[in-house]
Amino acid sequence: MPNNSASNIVTADALTLLLHNQHALAAAIEEITRWLSRKGEAVVADNAIVAMETLDTNAKAITDAIMRLRQS
């Protein structure tokens, strides 16, 4: 892909939508984790927390990429 402003904007916009989806998934997993914790499923809830941590880590990297694209 050429390094031009228009393609960077399109890419950043697509990444932004993916980031919004990632935040929505994290919110859903968080709700399920709370429910699992209340039901006494601590091990499953702990696994869900690990998944949320991965989503958070990746969200930060996606955010950084979006910012770099928007600045170029």
N, C-alpha and C positions, 0 to 999 in steps of 0.2 A: 504494500500500500504506500503510495507516495506520502511524503511528509509535508502535507499542506494543511492549511487551516480548516478547510471544509471537511476533509476526512477525519481530522482530529476531533472536530465537533461531533460528527456522526458517531465516532467511536466512543467518545466521552458520554454522549447521550445514551448509547446502548449500555455502556457499563453502569451508568447511573440507574437505569431501569433494573439491571441485574442486582445492583446493590439494594434497591428498594425491595426486590423480591427476597434477597438474603435477610434483610431486617424483618420482613414479614414471617419468614420461616423461623427465625430465631424467636420471635414473639410467640409463635404457635408452639414451638418446642418448650419455651418457658412455661406456658400455660399447662401443657401436658406434664411437665416436670413437677409443677406444684400439685397437680391432681395425683400423680403417682406417689409423691411424698406423703400426701394425706392418706392414701390407701395403704401405706406401709411398704411400698415397693422401693426401698432405699437404693438397692443396687441398680435397678433400671433408671431411677431418677439420677443417680450419679453418672451413669452412661450418657444420659441426655445432657447433663451439664457439660460433660467433655465435648459433646457435639456442638453445644452453644459456644464454648470457648474457641473451637475451630472456626465457627462462623464469624466470631468477633475478630479473630486474627486475620482471616481472609478479607473481612470487610475493611479493615484498616489498610491492607495492601491495595484493595480495589479503589478505595478513596484516594490513596496516594497516586495511583495511576491516573485517575480521573483528573486530579489537580495538575499533574504534569502535562497531560494532554491539553487541558484548557489553558495552560500558561504558554504553550508552544504555538 
